[in-house]
Amino acid sequence: MEAKEFVTFTAKLQVAHGVITKANEAVLDALLLVASMDDPAFSAIFGMTPEAMQVIKSSSRRDFRPAASSGVPLFSLRINDPDVISALRHGEPSEKVEQAILNTFTKIGVPRGA
């Protein structure tokens, strides 16, 4: 990698790091809030077991600070699901994309009526 390419890559990496850190902090805020609600549906929505959600509930934001600021996402994206990618790739209307995203919840077993 030449010096100019390295400088460009480094600048992009710094921007990505900042954006990912902010996203991690937002996800952690949401996770800690819903963990405090003691509803089993929320653990499933986040793709976690109820036991893992209880561990999160007993944790504090500072426990996650180093991981949140690492520049590596602490979350995975539902838009990575093959059905969602297919809907996006084929230019489906936003309602179909939304339905594909919502269908990912049935794959993780969100409790009905929870």
Secondary structure, DSSP 8 states (H G I E B T S, - for coil): --HHHHHHHHHHHHHHHHHHHHHHHHHHHHHHHHHTTT-HHHHHHTT--HHHHHHHHT--HHHHHHHHTTSS-SS--GGGSHHHHHHHHTT--HHHHHHHHHHHHHHHT--TT-
